[in-house]
């Protein structure tokens, strides 16, 4: 049984939770809610009445977005987001004082006693500090993307929505804009912002991501590997190449194929690659999540969201 996710498309807390589910290669039952008509099943699971809420198969309820992100990446963290730097100072500032200013800047009609321009100035000062950090290090917590970046970008997006012209024209926020665009222009953004009708127990039951399927474990998967990469894996103890020339930590998953997809994949990417091997994988022997994801053409391919253990490869042949 898949976990159940209660979510609201535009909520930044729910957005960062969905980002983590995508990153970890997980599939969940998706219950999009209406804020003015929260379903009784959600309120029974979590009386706080806010999203996200994740109900696991054993009945465990995760009702805080950061806890949900940690849970998802504990299942699989192919780009090692959890190990990329300290999360607490960034999230503390974002979820506390920055969110306070963001609400009063973006939703000034809800806070008639607040001075919008003051909150804009205070919020921008925080953004300027994040901007300077990104300028110096590349990301918030270090030289590569970490959980802090994933947790904060939905809120920076909300700030931009409140004043897109001002945000885009601010000469002192150029690194921050580039950082935000790494998320907005990534394929994952369109997937995590997919739309669904509000959940109804008697209506269509959606999955998230909506363009994905579970991978059956009773039929083999295949992966084309350069012979040199496979030989290196024997020394490393596991195989971590995503596809030709790219590693798992760069892409976030290992490309696989079903049997009928192997020939077209070889012709497109490996025909001139020299010695190529075909790895036959027993999906029941891998521990990392497997998910069938749609490519831009709509065709589904199986993806492995973690390294491939050598014992899961039951046959190796020359292609």
SULRA-V602013 format. One record per backbone hydrogen bond with DSSP energy under -0.5 kcal/mol. CO is the residue of the C=O (numbers start at 1). NH is the residue of the N-H. Records with the same first field share a line. If there is no record, write none. Layout:
# SULRA-V602013
CO=NH, NH
This chain:
# SULRA-V602013
3=5, 29
4=6, 55
5=7, 31
6=52, 53
7=33
8=11
11=15
12=16
13=17
14=18
15=19
16=20
17=21
18=22
19=23
20=24
21=26
22=25
28=208
29=5, 31
30=32, 206
31=7
32=199
34=37
37=34
39=42, 43
40=44
41=45
42=46
46=49
53=6
54=56, 62
55=4
56=59
60=56
61=63
62=54
64=68
65=69
66=70
67=71
68=72
69=73
70=74
71=75
72=75, 76
77=80
81=84, 147
87=90, 91
88=92
89=93
90=94
91=95
92=96
93=98
94=99
96=100
97=101
98=102
99=103
100=104
101=105
102=106
103=107
105=108
107=110, 111
108=111
111=114
114=116
115=119
116=120
117=121
118=122
119=123
120=124
121=125
122=126
123=127
124=128
125=129
126=130
127=131
128=132
129=133
130=134
131=135
132=136
133=137
134=138
142=139
146=150
147=151
148=152
149=153
152=155, 156
153=157
154=158
155=159
156=160
157=161
158=162
159=163
160=163
161=164
163=167
164=168
165=169
166=170
167=170
169=171
170=173
171=174
173=177
174=178
175=179
176=180
177=181
178=182
179=183
180=183, 184
181=185
183=186
186=189, 190
187=191
188=192
189=193
191=194
200=203
204=206
206=30
208=28
209=212
211=294
213=292
214=216
221=281
222=257
223=279
225=277
226=230
227=231
228=232
229=233
230=234
231=235
232=235, 236
233=237
237=310
238=240
239=308
240=242, 248
242=255
243=246
246=242, 243
247=250, 251
248=252
253=255
254=304
257=222
258=261, 262
259=262
261=265
262=266
263=267
264=268
265=269
266=270, 271
270=273
274=276
275=227
276=319
277=225, 279
278=280, 317
279=223, 281
280=314, 315
281=221, 283
282=285
283=286
289=305
290=215
291=293, 303
292=213
293=301
295=298
299=295
301=293
302=256
303=291, 305
304=254, 306
307=309
308=239
309=312
310=313
312=282, 314
315=280
317=278
